[in-house]
């Protein structure tokens, strides 16, 4: 009698499980996202900007960080070989006249004060400070482990902005 009851219990569990939708499991890779500040120098001023030094302040502690600038670009769609999900698609980078850089620095998930000294044609210009917030990144999506805290700033004709 116990064997019949056991079989009935197993059958009932299988029926219940069959009605459940499958649980999706996120594929988390080992890709990371370092903590730091993304810097963009807009094309309107990029030709005049030779170098940038950021001053990052948090809780009264301020530190200077040089920014290594490289030419900025836009992605240009080159199309796909077809419309099926496994078809190959491509893009190319086209220079856009801007300059970009990244300052890798340990940032808390909090508000920061950032100012910049810009060297334009040999003369330093200090840009007014702005307040920005560093936030956690999720390079593999929200269901995967967190990456570093990041923020971004832009240097344009009017100065520094978030």
N, C-alpha and C positions, 0 to 999 in steps of 0.2 A: 504494500500500500504506500509506503514511503517513496518508493521508486516512481510510482505514478504521480504523486504530488510533486516530486522534484522535477519530473519532466514537464508537468503543467506550469510550474514556476518558470522554468527555462523558456518554454514557449511564450508565456506571457511577456517575459522580458524582451525576447526577440521581436515580438509584435510592437512593443513600446519603442524600441530602438529603431525599428524600420520607419516609424513616423517622424523621427527626428531628422532635421536637415543636417548635413555634414558641417562640421566646424572648420572654418577656414584658418589655416595656419600661415602666418606671415613669414616670408623668406627674408631673414635678416642676414646681410652680408657682413663682412669684417670692415667695410668702408667706414671711415671716420670723418669727423668734421672738427678741425682744430678750433680752439678758442681764439678770438681776435676781432680785428676791425677791418672791414672791406672799405677800400678808398677808391673813389672815382673822381678824376679831374676831367671836367667837361671839355669838349673840343674847343669851345670858345676861348678858353684860357690855356689849354694844354700846351700849345707851342711855346708860350712864355714861361711855363713852370719847368724849372730845372730839377728841383728836388722839394721834398716835403718832410717835415718832422712833426709828428703828432705829440702833443702833451696830453696824456690820459690821466685824469684824476678820479680817484675813488676813495671816499671817506677821508679826504684831506691829504692823501698820499698821491703826489704827482710824479710821473715818470715820462721822460722823453723817449720816443721811438722813431727812428728813421724809417721812411717808407720806400721800398724799392719799387719804382714805377716801371711798367712795361706798356707798350701800345695796346689800346683797347680795340675790341672788335665786336661785330654783330654776326650772329649766325644767319646764313642765307640758305634757305631750303633748296635742295637740289632734286627733290622729288623722290618717288619710290618706283621700284621695278614692277609693281602691281598693287592690287588692293587687298590681297589675302593677309591675314595677321602675321604670317611668317615671311613676308616679302622684305627685301632690303630697301632701306631708305638712307639718304645721305644729306649732309649739309656741309657747308664750307664756312670758314671764318673770313670776314671782309673787314679790313681796317676801317674804323669810324672816326679817327682823329682824336679820340679821348686817350687818357692814360689811366691805368688801374694798378692797384697794389693791395697787398694784404699784410697787416701787422699781426703776427702771431704773438699773442700775449694772453696770459691767464686772466679771464674776466669773470667777475661774479655775475649772477643773474640779478642785475640791479641797475639803477640809474648811474650814469657816469657823466663827467664833464670833460669835453674834448676841445682843445684848441689846436691850431696848426700854424707853423711858421713855414711860409712858402718862399723859396728862392726863385725870383723872377729876374732873368737877365743879370744875375750877380748880386742883386739887392734883396735882402730879407724883408718880408712883409708878414706881420703877425695878424692872423685872422681872429675875429672875436669868437670866444668860446660858445659852444652849444651844449645842451644837455640831451643825452641819448640814453636808450635803455638796451642793455645787452640781454638777449634772450637765448634760451636753449635751442639747439638745432636737433633735428631728427633726420639724418641723412638717408635712412632706410624707411622712413614713415613713422607715424605715431605709435605703432604697435611694436616697435623695435627699441633697443637701447638708445639713450640720449647721447648726442655728440657734445661738442664744446659750445660755450656761450658766445654769441656773435652779435655785432651791430654793424651798421654801415653809415658812412658819411660821404658827402659830395662836396667838391670844391668847384664853385662856378663863378661867374662874373660878379655876383653879389656877395661872395664869401663862402662861408662854411654853412652847410645845412644837413639835416638828417634825411 
